[in-house]
Amino acid sequence: MIDLMAKVETLNVFQLQELDRKVKMRLLAFGAITAPALPSVGRSSASRASFKCGDLVDFYSPRDRTNLRARVEKVNSVNLSVRVVDSGKKWRVAPALAHLVGADKPASPFGSVVSPPEFPAPRIPAGSMSSAAPTLGGGAW
């Protein structure tokens, strides 16, 4: 047993991770541990539950590079079937990318659009710019 512990002390990170994986698989085979649960898609189902047929939603269209307003026609298991109010086109939208009209979340996945700050134009003292072209090193090329 001491010899085995001495060998474990010499393993690098990758070898220790592989050993950990093998030990867990062995314990699982013996029934000493249970398999971990797969991560659920609870966020989707929670978001889906907040939408109903007839709801008015906004979502960002990367194709048109704009926010679209649509009415929910059907709540599917993975997405929402919506019809755009202006054009009548049908879309399938992930619930996480749509929000109810009047909610405080922005429709764009990039957040609300913020215009860049305006900086004053640089002040150049009068007479500092001459009409002659500057030369490098004071000599001709």
Summary of the structure (lengths in Angstrom):
residues: 141
radius of gyration: 31.0
end to end distance: 81.2
largest distance: 88.3
contacts: 249
relative contact order: 0.10
helix: 26%
strand: 20%
